[in-house]
Amino acid sequence: QVQLVESGGGSVQAGGSLRLSCTASGRTFSRNTMGWFRQAPGKEREFVATITWSGDNTSYLDSVKGRFIISRDSTKNTVYLQMNSLKPEDTAVYYCAARNSAYRLGYERRNYDYWGQGTQVTVSS
């Protein structure tokens, strides 16, 4: 089992930045592909970003490319999502997820085996 705890959410004005953190516990973390998803009110949960265990491979939702950066520090069992140039449409609950695969990126909810409880991000115009 892997337990995931997100932090770093909050309220910010458009154009601002936030950094989300997701800390894992419970078993070896470094061999998991990690992902960030988000869910806005009334919408489906959508993929935002993913990173392999080595950190060498990443992928992003088109609308966040160039603004968001996913990274990880396996020594701290933590994955990050740096969010810059935030827009009101980025408002959502953001979820961290872990996959029982070290090498394959994951773009869908069903690719992941463990989930955090979510952290709210609110961007005002």
DSSP file (Angstrom, degrees, kcal/mol; ACC not computed):
  #  RESIDUE AA STRUCTURE BP1 BP2  ACC     N-H-->O    O-->H-N    N-H-->O    O-->H-N    TCO  KAPPA ALPHA  PHI   PSI    X-CA   Y-CA   Z-CA
    1    1 A Q              0   0    0      0, 0.0     2,-0.4     0, 0.0   113,-0.1   0.000 360.0 360.0 360.0 146.4    0.0    0.0    0.0
    2    2 A V        -     0   0    0     24,-0.1     2,-0.5   111,-0.1    24,-0.2  -0.996 360.0-156.0-125.1 129.4    1.0    3.6   -0.7
    3    3 A Q  E     -A   25   0A   0     22,-3.3    22,-2.0    -2,-0.4     2,-0.4  -0.906  11.1-163.1-105.1 135.0   -0.5    6.5    1.2
    4    4 A L  E     -A   24   0A   0     -2,-0.5     2,-0.5   111,-0.4   113,-0.5  -0.956   7.9-173.0-121.9 133.3   -0.4    9.9   -0.6
    5    5 A V  E     -A   23   0A   0     18,-1.9    18,-2.4    -2,-0.4     2,-0.2  -0.974   9.8-157.0-129.5 118.9   -1.0   13.3    1.1
    6    6 A E  E     +A   22   0A   0     -2,-0.5     2,-0.3    16,-0.2    16,-0.2  -0.592  17.7 165.2 -90.4 154.0   -1.2   16.5   -1.0
    7    7 A S  E     +A   21   0A   0     14,-2.1    14,-2.7    -2,-0.2   112,-0.1  -0.959  40.4  69.6-154.3 168.4   -0.5   20.0    0.2
    8    8 A G        +     0   0    0     -2,-0.3    11,-0.3     1,-0.3    14,-0.0   0.377  60.8 134.4 102.5  -3.6    0.1   23.4   -1.1
    9    9 A G        +     0   0    0     12,-0.1     2,-0.3     9,-0.1    -1,-0.3  -0.184  21.3 120.8 -70.6 171.4   -3.3   24.3   -2.5
   10   10 A G  E     -d  121   0B   0    110,-0.9   112,-2.6   109,-0.1     2,-0.4  -0.987  58.7 -55.6 164.7-165.8   -4.9   27.7   -1.9
   11   11 A S  E     +d  122   0B   0     -2,-0.3     2,-0.3   110,-0.2   112,-0.2  -0.891  50.4 163.2-110.4 137.8   -6.3   30.8   -3.5
   12   12 A V  E     -d  123   0B   0    110,-2.5   112,-2.3    -2,-0.4     2,-0.2  -0.981  35.8-108.2-148.8 154.6   -4.4   33.0   -5.9
   13   13 A Q  E >   -d  124   0B   0     -2,-0.3     3,-2.2   110,-0.2    73,-0.2  -0.503  53.7 -79.1 -82.5 157.0   -5.1   35.6   -8.4
   14   14 A A  T 3  S+     0   0    0    110,-2.7    73,-0.2     1,-0.3    -1,-0.1  -0.258 120.6  30.5 -54.4 138.0   -4.8   35.0  -12.1
   15   15 A G  T 3  S+     0   0    0     71,-3.1    70,-0.6     1,-0.3    -1,-0.3   0.245  98.6 115.2  92.8 -11.8   -1.2   35.1  -13.2
   16   16 A G    <   -     0   0    0     -3,-2.2    70,-2.4    70,-0.2     2,-0.3  -0.098  57.4-124.0 -82.7-175.9    0.1   33.9   -9.9
   17   17 A S        +     0   0    0     67,-0.2     2,-0.3    68,-0.2    67,-0.2  -0.934  20.5 179.9-132.8 152.5    1.8   30.7   -8.9
   18   18 A L  E     - B   0  83A   0     65,-2.1    65,-3.3    -2,-0.3     2,-0.5  -0.979  16.6-146.2-143.1 152.3    1.4   27.8   -6.5
   19   19 A R  E     - B   0  82A   0    -11,-0.3     2,-0.3    -2,-0.3    63,-0.2  -0.971  14.0-158.2-122.5 118.7    3.5   24.6   -5.8
   20   20 A L  E     - B   0  81A   0     61,-2.6    61,-2.2    -2,-0.5     2,-0.4  -0.692   6.8-161.1 -90.4 144.9    1.6   21.5   -4.9
   21   21 A S  E     -AB   7  80A   0    -14,-2.7   -14,-2.1    -2,-0.3     2,-0.4  -0.944   8.5-167.1-124.2 148.8    3.4   18.7   -3.0
   22   22 A C  E     -AB   6  79A   0     57,-2.0    57,-2.2    -2,-0.4     2,-0.5  -0.947   8.3-164.4-136.6 114.5    2.5   15.1   -2.6
   23   23 A T  E     -AB   5  78A   0    -18,-2.4   -18,-1.9    -2,-0.4     2,-0.3  -0.861   7.7-153.2-105.5 131.4    4.3   13.0    0.0
   24   24 A A  E     +A    4   0A   0     53,-3.0     2,-0.3    -2,-0.5   -20,-0.2  -0.744  18.1 166.4-104.4 148.4    4.1    9.2   -0.1
   25   25 A S  E     +A    3   0A   0    -22,-2.0   -22,-3.3    -2,-0.3     3,-0.0  -0.956  43.9  63.3-147.7 165.4    4.4    6.7    2.7
   26   26 A G  S    S+     0   0    0     -2,-0.3     2,-0.3   -24,-0.2   -24,-0.1  -0.060 104.0   3.8 111.3 -33.0    3.8    3.1    3.3
   27   27 A R  S    S-     0   0    0    -24,-0.1   -24,-0.1     0, 0.0     2,-0.1  -0.943 105.3 -37.7-164.7-177.6    6.2    1.3    0.9
   28   28 A T        -     0   0    0     -2,-0.3    -3,-0.1     1,-0.2     3,-0.1  -0.322  49.7-177.3 -57.0 126.3    8.9    2.0   -1.6
   29   29 A F    >   +     0   0    0     45,-0.2     3,-1.8     1,-0.1    -1,-0.2   0.777  64.4  74.7 -94.5 -33.5    8.0    5.2   -3.5
   30   30 A S  T 3  S+     0   0    0      1,-0.3    -1,-0.1    44,-0.2    44,-0.1   0.673  89.1  59.6 -66.6 -17.6   10.8    5.5   -6.0
   31   31 A R  T 3  S+     0   0    0     -3,-0.1     2,-0.4     2,-0.1    -1,-0.3   0.261  88.0  96.1 -94.4  14.5    9.6    2.8   -8.3
   32   32 A N  S <  S-     0   0    0     -3,-1.8     2,-0.3    21,-0.1    70,-0.2  -0.866  70.4-132.9-106.8 134.2    6.2    4.3   -9.0
   33   33 A T  E     -E   99   0B   0     68,-2.4    66,-2.7    66,-0.8     2,-0.3  -0.648  34.0-151.5 -69.1 140.6    5.1    6.5  -11.9
   34   34 A M  E     -EF  98  51B   0     17,-2.6    17,-2.5    -2,-0.3     2,-0.3  -0.849  15.1-174.4-119.2 154.1    3.3    9.5  -10.4
   35   35 A G  E     -EF  97  50B   0     62,-2.4    62,-2.4    -2,-0.3     2,-0.4  -0.975  18.4-142.7-144.3 158.8    0.5   11.7  -11.8
   36   36 A W  E     +EF  96  49B   0     13,-2.9    12,-2.6    -2,-0.3    13,-1.7  -0.986  23.0 175.9-119.8 134.7   -1.5   14.7  -11.0
   37   37 A F  E     -EF  95  47B   0     58,-2.8    58,-2.9    -2,-0.4     2,-0.3  -0.839  10.7-155.3-126.7 166.8   -5.2   15.0  -11.9
   38   38 A R  E     -EF  94  46B   0      8,-2.4     8,-3.3    -2,-0.3     2,-0.4  -0.991   5.5-160.5-144.6 154.5   -7.8   17.7  -11.3
   39   39 A Q  E     -E   93   0B   0     54,-2.2    54,-2.4    -2,-0.3     6,-0.2  -0.949   6.7-162.4-139.6 116.6  -11.5   17.9  -11.0
   40   40 A A    >   -     0   0    0      4,-0.5     3,-2.2    -2,-0.4    52,-0.1  -0.581  46.1 -75.3 -90.0 158.3  -13.6   21.0  -11.3
   41   41 A P  T 3  S+     0   0    0      0, 0.0    -1,-0.1     0, 0.0     3,-0.1  -0.290 118.6   6.3 -56.4 130.0  -17.1   21.3  -10.1
   42   42 A G  T 3  S+     0   0    0      1,-0.2     2,-0.3    -3,-0.1    -3,-0.0   0.535 113.3 101.5  77.2   6.2  -19.5   19.4  -12.3
   43   43 A K  S <  S-     0   0    0     -3,-2.2    -1,-0.2     1,-0.1     2,-0.1  -0.800  75.8 -98.6-122.2 163.1  -16.7   18.0  -14.5
   44   44 A E        -     0   0    0     -2,-0.3    -4,-0.5     1,-0.1     2,-0.3  -0.394  47.2 -96.6 -72.4 154.2  -14.9   14.7  -14.9
   45   45 A R        -     0   0    0     -6,-0.2     2,-0.3    -2,-0.1    -6,-0.2  -0.588  50.7-160.9 -70.4 131.2  -11.5   14.2  -13.2
   46   46 A E  E     -F   38   0B   0     -8,-3.3    -8,-2.4    -2,-0.3     2,-0.1  -0.883  19.8-105.0-123.4 150.4   -8.9   15.0  -15.9
   47   47 A F  E     +F   37   0B   0     -2,-0.3   -10,-0.2    60,-0.3     3,-0.1  -0.396  35.5 168.9 -65.4 141.4   -5.2   14.2  -16.3
   48   48 A V  E     -     0   0B   0    -12,-2.6    13,-2.5     1,-0.4     2,-0.3   0.672  58.9 -19.1-119.5 -50.6   -2.8   17.1  -15.7
   49   49 A A  E     -FG  36  60B   0    -13,-1.7   -13,-2.9    11,-0.2    -1,-0.4  -0.991  50.3-163.8-161.0 155.8    0.8   15.7  -15.6
   50   50 A T  E     -FG  35  59B   0      9,-2.0     9,-1.7    -2,-0.3     2,-0.3  -0.988   2.1-170.2-145.9 153.0    2.7   12.5  -15.2
   51   51 A I  E     -FG  34  58B   0    -17,-2.5   -17,-2.6    -2,-0.3     7,-0.2  -0.997  20.9-125.7-145.9 137.6    6.4   11.5  -14.4
   52   52 A T    >   -     0   0    0      5,-2.1     3,-0.9    -2,-0.3    51,-0.2  -0.242  38.3 -97.0 -77.2 172.0    8.2    8.2  -14.4
   53   53 A W  T 3  S+     0   0    0     49,-2.2   -21,-0.1     1,-0.3    21,-0.1   0.845 124.5  48.4 -61.0 -34.4   10.1    6.9  -11.5
   54   54 A S  T 3  S-     0   0    0     48,-0.4    -1,-0.3   -23,-0.1    18,-0.1   0.708 104.7-128.2 -78.2 -18.8   13.5    8.1  -12.8
   55   55 A G  S <  S+     0   0    0     -3,-0.9    -2,-0.1     2,-0.2    -1,-0.1   0.433  80.6 112.2  84.8  -1.9   12.1   11.6  -13.5
   56   56 A D        +     0   0    0      1,-0.1     2,-0.5    -5,-0.0    -3,-0.0   0.806  69.4  51.8 -76.3 -28.7   13.4   11.4  -17.1
   57   57 A N        +     0   0    0      2,-0.0    -5,-2.1    47,-0.0     2,-0.3  -0.928  63.2 162.9-116.5 131.4   10.0   11.2  -18.8
   58   58 A T  E     -G   51   0B   0     -2,-0.5     2,-0.3    -7,-0.2    -7,-0.2  -0.934  12.1-171.1-137.3 161.0    7.1   13.6  -18.2
   59   59 A S  E     -G   50   0B   0     -9,-1.7    -9,-2.0    -2,-0.3     2,-0.3  -0.986   6.9-160.8-153.9 151.8    4.0   14.5  -20.1
   60   60 A Y  E     -G   49   0B   0     -2,-0.3   -11,-0.2   -11,-0.2     2,-0.2  -0.925  30.1 -99.3-135.9 154.0    1.3   17.2  -19.7
   61   61 A L    >>  -     0   0    0    -13,-2.5     3,-1.8    -2,-0.3     4,-0.9  -0.498  44.8-118.9 -60.8 139.4   -2.2   18.2  -20.6
   62   62 A D  G >4 S+     0   0    0      1,-0.3     3,-0.8     2,-0.2    -1,-0.1   0.868 110.1  58.1 -55.9 -39.1   -2.0   20.5  -23.5
   63   63 A S  G 34 S+     0   0    0      1,-0.2    -1,-0.3     3,-0.0   -15,-0.0   0.621 110.7  42.2 -72.1 -10.7   -3.6   23.4  -21.7
   64   64 A V  G X> S+     0   0    0     -3,-1.8     4,-2.4   -16,-0.2     3,-2.3   0.475  81.6 123.2-111.0  -4.8   -0.9   23.4  -19.0
   65   65 A K  T << S+     0   0    0     -4,-0.9     4,-0.1    -3,-0.8    -3,-0.0  -0.326  81.2  17.2 -58.6 135.1    2.2   22.9  -21.1
   66   66 A G  T 34 S+     0   0    0      2,-0.4    -1,-0.3     1,-0.1     3,-0.1   0.292 125.9  59.3  84.9 -11.1    4.7   25.7  -20.6
   67   67 A R  T <4 S+     0   0    0     -3,-2.3    17,-1.9     1,-0.2     2,-0.3   0.703  98.2  52.0-115.3 -36.7    3.0   26.7  -17.4
   68   68 A F  E  <  -C   83   0A   0     -4,-2.4    -2,-0.4    15,-0.2     2,-0.4  -0.786  59.7-166.5-106.5 146.8    3.1   23.6  -15.1
   69   69 A I  E     -C   82   0A   0     13,-2.3    13,-2.9    -2,-0.3     2,-0.4  -0.988   5.3-157.5-133.7 125.3    6.1   21.5  -14.2
   70   70 A I  E     +C   81   0A   0     -2,-0.4     2,-0.3    11,-0.2    11,-0.2  -0.834  24.6 157.1 -98.9 139.4    6.0   18.1  -12.6
   71   71 A S  E     -C   80   0A   0      9,-1.7     9,-3.1    -2,-0.4     2,-0.3  -0.944  22.5-147.6-151.2 169.5    9.1   16.9  -10.7
   72   72 A R  E     -C   79   0A   0     -2,-0.3     2,-0.4     7,-0.3     7,-0.2  -0.993  11.6-158.9-145.7 152.2   10.0   14.5   -7.9
   73   73 A D  E > > -C   78   0A   0      5,-3.2     5,-1.9    -2,-0.3     3,-1.4  -0.883   9.1-173.3-128.9  98.2   12.5   14.0   -5.1
   74   74 A S  G > 5S+     0   0    0     -2,-0.4     3,-0.6     1,-0.3   -44,-0.2   0.753  82.9  65.2 -67.4 -23.1   12.7   10.4   -4.3
   75   75 A T  G 3 5S+     0   0    0      1,-0.2    -1,-0.3     3,-0.1   -45,-0.0   0.766 113.0  35.0 -67.9 -22.7   14.9   11.1   -1.3
   76   76 A K  G < 5S-     0   0    0     -3,-1.4    -1,-0.2     2,-0.2    -2,-0.2   0.323 107.1-125.1-109.0   4.3   11.9   12.9    0.2
   77   77 A N  T < 5 +     0   0    0     -3,-0.6   -53,-3.0    -4,-0.3     2,-0.4   0.881  69.4 131.0  52.6  40.9    9.3   10.6   -1.2
   78   78 A T  E   < -BC  23  73A   0     -5,-1.9    -5,-3.2   -55,-0.2     2,-0.4  -0.967  45.2-164.1-132.9 139.5    7.7   13.6   -2.7
   79   79 A V  E     -BC  22  72A   0    -57,-2.2   -57,-2.0    -2,-0.4     2,-0.3  -0.941  18.1-155.7-117.5 145.8    6.4   14.7   -6.1
   80   80 A Y  E     -BC  21  71A   0     -9,-3.1    -9,-1.7    -2,-0.4     2,-0.4  -0.828  16.1-159.4-121.3 155.2    5.7   18.3   -7.0
   81   81 A L  E     -BC  20  70A   0    -61,-2.2   -61,-2.6    -2,-0.3     2,-0.6  -0.886  12.7-162.0-132.8 104.3    3.5   20.3   -9.4
   82   82 A Q  E     -BC  19  69A   0    -13,-2.9   -13,-2.3    -2,-0.4     2,-0.6  -0.768  10.1-165.5 -85.3 121.7    4.8   23.8   -9.9
   83   83 A M  E     +BC  18  68A   0    -65,-3.3   -65,-2.1    -2,-0.6     2,-0.3  -0.940  11.1 174.6-117.3 115.1    1.9   25.9  -11.4
   84   84 A N        +     0   0    0    -17,-1.9   -67,-0.2    -2,-0.6   -68,-0.2  -0.731  59.3  22.1-114.7 163.6    2.7   29.2  -13.0
   85   85 A S  S    S-     0   0    0    -70,-0.6    -1,-0.2    -2,-0.3   -68,-0.2   0.902  85.3-159.1  48.3  48.9    0.7   31.8  -14.9
   86   86 A L        -     0   0    0    -70,-2.4   -71,-3.1    -3,-0.2   -70,-0.2  -0.244   8.4-158.5 -65.1 146.6   -2.5   30.4  -13.3
   87   87 A K    >   -     0   0    0    -73,-0.2     3,-2.3   -72,-0.1     4,-0.3  -0.850  31.6-110.1-121.4 156.7   -5.8   31.0  -15.0
   88   88 A P  G >  S+     0   0    0      0, 0.0     3,-1.8     0, 0.0    35,-0.3   0.842 117.3  63.4 -55.1 -32.8   -9.4   30.9  -13.5
   89   89 A E  G 3  S+     0   0    0      1,-0.3   -49,-0.0   -49,-0.0    -3,-0.0   0.566  89.0  69.0 -71.7  -6.4  -10.0   27.7  -15.6
   90   90 A D  G <  S+     0   0    0     -3,-2.3    -1,-0.3     2,-0.0     2,-0.2   0.523  71.2 121.1 -83.6  -6.1   -7.3   26.0  -13.5
   91   91 A T    <   +     0   0    0     -3,-1.8     2,-0.3    -4,-0.3    31,-0.2  -0.406  40.5 105.4 -61.7 125.1   -9.6   26.1  -10.5
   92   92 A A  E    S- H   0 121B   0     29,-2.0    29,-2.6    -2,-0.2     2,-0.5  -0.967  76.5 -79.5-178.6 170.3  -10.2   22.6   -9.3
   93   93 A V  E     -EH  39 120B   0    -54,-2.4   -54,-2.2    -2,-0.3     2,-0.5  -0.864  49.0-145.5 -86.9 127.7   -9.4   20.0   -6.6
   94   94 A Y  E     -EH  38 119B   0     25,-3.1    25,-1.9    -2,-0.5     2,-0.4  -0.836  13.8-163.7-102.8 131.8   -6.0   18.6   -7.5
   95   95 A Y  E     -E   37   0B   0    -58,-2.9   -58,-2.8    -2,-0.5     2,-0.3  -0.913  10.4-146.1-118.4 139.7   -5.2   14.9   -6.8
   96   96 A C  E     -E   36   0B   0     -2,-0.4    20,-2.3   -60,-0.2     2,-0.3  -0.788  22.2-173.8 -97.0 145.7   -1.9   13.1   -6.7
   97   97 A A  E     -EI  35 115B   0    -62,-2.4   -62,-2.4    -2,-0.3     2,-0.4  -0.990  14.2-150.4-143.2 150.4   -1.8    9.4   -7.8
   98   98 A A  E     -EI  34 114B   0     16,-2.0    15,-2.4    -2,-0.3    16,-1.8  -0.952   9.3-154.0-123.6 142.2    0.7    6.6   -7.9
   99   99 A R  E     -E   33   0B   0    -66,-2.7     2,-2.2    -2,-0.4   -66,-0.8  -0.911  23.8-125.7-117.3 139.8    1.0    3.8  -10.4
  100  100 A N  S    S+     0   0    0     -2,-0.4     2,-0.3    11,-0.2   -68,-0.1  -0.321  86.9  86.4 -78.7  56.9    2.5    0.3   -9.8
  101  101 A S        -     0   0    0     -2,-2.2   -68,-2.4   -68,-0.2    -2,-0.2  -0.955  57.9-162.7-153.8 136.9    4.8    0.8  -12.8
  102  102 A A  S    S+     0   0    0     -2,-0.3   -49,-2.2   -70,-0.2   -48,-0.4   0.746  87.8  32.3 -90.7 -25.5    8.2    2.4  -12.9
  103  103 A Y  S    S+     0   0    0    -51,-0.2     2,-0.5   -50,-0.1   -51,-0.1   0.632  95.8  82.6-114.4 -16.7    8.5    3.1  -16.6
  104  104 A R        -     0   0    0    -53,-0.1   -71,-0.1   -71,-0.0   -53,-0.1  -0.805  67.2-135.5-101.3 128.6    5.1    3.8  -18.1
  105  105 A L        -     0   0    0     -2,-0.5     2,-0.4   -55,-0.1   -70,-0.1  -0.343  21.1-139.9 -67.6 158.4    3.5    7.2  -18.0
  106  106 A G        +     0   0    0    -72,-0.2   -47,-0.1     1,-0.1   -57,-0.1  -0.988  29.2 168.1-131.0 130.5   -0.2    7.2  -17.2
  107  107 A Y        +     0   0    0     -2,-0.4   -60,-0.3   -60,-0.1     2,-0.3   0.487  62.3  62.0-114.8  -8.7   -2.8    9.4  -18.7
  108  108 A E  S >  S-     0   0    0      1,-0.1     3,-1.7   -62,-0.1     4,-0.3  -0.870  80.3-119.8-123.8 154.3   -6.0    7.9  -17.4
  109  109 A R  G >  S+     0   0    0     -2,-0.3     3,-1.8     1,-0.3    -1,-0.1   0.874 112.4  60.4 -57.0 -38.2   -7.5    7.4  -14.0
  110  110 A R  G 3  S+     0   0    0      1,-0.3    -1,-0.3     3,-0.0    -4,-0.0   0.620  91.3  69.3 -70.4 -10.3   -7.5    3.6  -14.4
  111  111 A N  G <  S+     0   0    0     -3,-1.7     2,-0.3   -12,-0.0    -1,-0.3   0.665  91.1  76.9 -75.7 -15.2   -3.7    3.6  -14.9
  112  112 A Y    <   -     0   0    0     -3,-1.8   -13,-0.3    -4,-0.3     3,-0.1  -0.725  53.5-170.6-109.6 147.8   -3.3    4.5  -11.2
  113  113 A D  S    S+     0   0    0    -15,-2.4     2,-0.4    -2,-0.3   -14,-0.2   0.658  71.9  39.8-107.1 -22.2   -3.5    2.3   -8.1
  114  114 A Y  E     -I   98   0B   0    -16,-1.8   -16,-2.0  -113,-0.1     2,-0.3  -0.977  62.3-168.8-135.7 145.8   -3.3    4.9   -5.2
  115  115 A W  E     -I   97   0B   0     -2,-0.4  -111,-0.4   -18,-0.2   -18,-0.2  -0.968  15.3-133.7-135.4 147.7   -4.8    8.3   -4.8
  116  116 A G        -     0   0    0    -20,-2.3  -111,-0.2    -2,-0.3     3,-0.1  -0.295  34.4-105.8 -85.3-178.9   -4.5   11.2   -2.4
  117  117 A Q        -     0   0    0   -113,-0.5  -112,-0.1     1,-0.2   -22,-0.1   0.607  61.6-115.6 -87.7 -12.8   -7.4   13.0   -0.8
  118  118 A G        -     0   0    0    -22,-0.1     2,-0.4     1,-0.1   -23,-0.2   0.073  16.6-126.1  96.9 152.8   -7.0   16.1   -3.0
  119  119 A T  E     - H   0  94B   0    -25,-1.9   -25,-3.1  -112,-0.1     2,-0.3  -0.998  24.7-119.2-138.7 135.8   -6.2   19.8   -2.4
  120  120 A Q  E     - H   0  93B   0     -2,-0.4  -110,-0.9   -27,-0.2     2,-0.4  -0.548  23.6-172.1 -81.1 133.3   -8.2   22.8   -3.5
  121  121 A V  E     -dH  10  92B   0    -29,-2.6   -29,-2.0    -2,-0.3     2,-0.5  -0.995   4.7-175.3-121.7 124.6   -6.8   25.3   -6.0
  122  122 A T  E     -d   11   0B   0   -112,-2.6  -110,-2.5    -2,-0.4     2,-0.5  -0.982   4.6-170.3-124.6 123.7   -8.8   28.5   -6.6
  123  123 A V  E     -d   12   0B   0     -2,-0.5     2,-0.3   -35,-0.3  -110,-0.2  -0.958   8.8-159.8-116.5 120.9   -7.8   31.1   -9.2
  124  124 A S  E      d   13   0B   0   -112,-2.3  -110,-2.7    -2,-0.5    -2,-0.0  -0.733 360.0 360.0-102.3 149.5   -9.6   34.3   -9.2
  125  125 A S              0   0    0     -2,-0.3    -1,-0.1  -112,-0.2  -112,-0.1   0.448 360.0 360.0 -88.5 360.0   -9.7   36.8  -12.1
